[in-house]
Amino acid sequence: MDMKDLENKAKDVLPDDDTAKKAGEAIREHTPDGADVTVAKAEQWVKDHNQD
């Protein structure tokens, strides 16, 4: 297994942008307002690291 294989496996583990957005919306519905910033950062991280 070379580095390219490991990189491809890592990409497969990341959820797609739509999944991250839906999860973020569901989390925001059930958490206090202060959690919004953390959830938004997590959503943005997924978008930044997905290479569509």
GIRADA-V323098 format. One record per residue. N is the residue number from 1. SS is DSSP state (A for helix, B for strand, O for the rest). OMEGA is omega in whole degrees, -180 to 180 (none if undefined). Layout:
n={N/N}
ss={SS/SS}
omega={OMEGA/OMEGA}
//
This chain:
n={1/2/3/4/5/6/7/8/9/10/11/12/13/14/15/16/17/18/19/20/21/22/23/24/25/26/27/28/29/30/31/32/33/34/35/36/37/38/39/40/41/42/43/44/45/46/47/48/49/50/51/52}
ss={O/O/A/A/A/A/A/A/A/A/A/A/A/O/O/O/A/A/A/A/A/A/A/A/A/A/A/A/A/O/O/O/O/O/A/A/A/A/A/A/A/A/A/A/A/A/A/A/A/O/O/O}
omega={180/-177/-180/177/179/179/179/178/179/179/-180/-178/-179/175/178/-176/-178/178/179/-180/180/179/179/179/179/179/-179/179/-172/180/178/-177/-178/-179/-178/-178/-180/179/179/178/179/177/-179/179/180/180/-179/-175/173/178/-178/none}
//
